[in-house]
Amino acid sequence: MSLFSKIKTALTPLDIPVKRLGLSKEDTEKNYQQYIIITEYNQHGELFADDEEIATTHSIQISLFTKLNYVETAKQIKSLLNEVGFVRTSEYESYEDMTGYYHKVIRFYYVENQK
């Protein structure tokens, strides 16, 4: 299972659209009340043996865009991803004047064994 699929499956109980890297033009026209964008912003070898990478660390950003109160949803995102092995590293929030969306960013890392 790909990392994106793992995240998307974990977040299924939220019933919020989950996309990778951004929304398509078609999605943008749907004017969602909230949606999630997943971005992998770093990937590096974590563990090596006999000159081979045997574990990879993935740094993932979850961006929750919402016109609703996001506090409970952010807690659920953290809990759901923690259940499948993701570790939260940081988070911040902003408001986007041009779109009217609150933007809650939660960053995680995930270590994937290669063998």
N, C-alpha and C positions, 0 to 999 in steps of 0.2 A: 504494500500500500504506500503511495506517495505521501510525503509529508503534508502537502496541501489536503489530500483526501483524509488523512488522519485528523487534521484540525477541523475540517468541514464536518466530518462525522461527529466529532466530539461536541461541536457547537449546534448540532441539529435540534436539541431540545429547546433552544431559544426561539426557533421559528423566525429567524431573521436571515435575509439573503446574505450569503457569504461569497465573495468574489476574490480572485487573485489579481493583484496589482492595480486594478481600477475597474470602473464601470464601463460597459459598452455604451454606445450612443443609445441603443434600444433601452438599456437599463436606466440611463439618465432620464429618459422621457417618462419613465414610470413614476418618478417623483416619490420614491420610498420615504416613509416616515423614519426608518432607520435601516442601515445596512452595515456590513463589515467588510473591510478590505484587508487581505493578508499579504504581507510583503516579507520576503527573506532578505535581510539587509547585510548579513555576513554569514560565511560558512568557512570553517577551518578544521584542519586535522587536530584531533584531540589526543589520540593515542596511537603510537606507532610500534611495530614489532618487526624485526628483520627487514627494515626499510619499507614496510608497507603500512598504510594507514588502516587501522582497525577500528577506530571510532572517530566520528565527525560531529562537531558541534555546529548546530544551526541556530542563528539568531533571528528571531521572528518578531515582526511588529504586527499587532492587531490594532487596526484603526476602526473604532466604532463611530459612525456618523449618525447622529440622531437629532430629531426635533422634539424628542420626549425627554423625560427625566432619565438619565443614564446610570444613576448610582447603583441601583439593584442589578441592572444588566451587566455592568462592569464587574461586580462581585461574582455573578454567575459565570462570566467568561473565565475569570481567574480560577474559579473552582473546577469548572469542566476541563480546562486544559491541564490543571494540576493533576487531576485524576488519571490522565493519560501520559504523565511523565514530563510535562513542561514546567519550567521553573521561572517565575516572574523575576525580572531584573530591575525594571523601572516603569514608571507611568507618568503621564502628564495630560493636561486638558487644555483646550482652546475653544474659541467660538469663531466661526467663519462668517463674517458679515455678508459676504457676497451670496452665500448659499442659504444662510439661516440655519446651518447645522452646528450643533455642538460636536466637537471632535475629541474623543477620548482615546488616547494612545496607551497601549499596554505592551511592553516588550518582554519577551521570554527567550530562554534558550532551551534547546533540546539536544541531548547527546544520543546519536544513532550509532549502534554497533554495526560494523561492516561485515563481520563474520558470525 
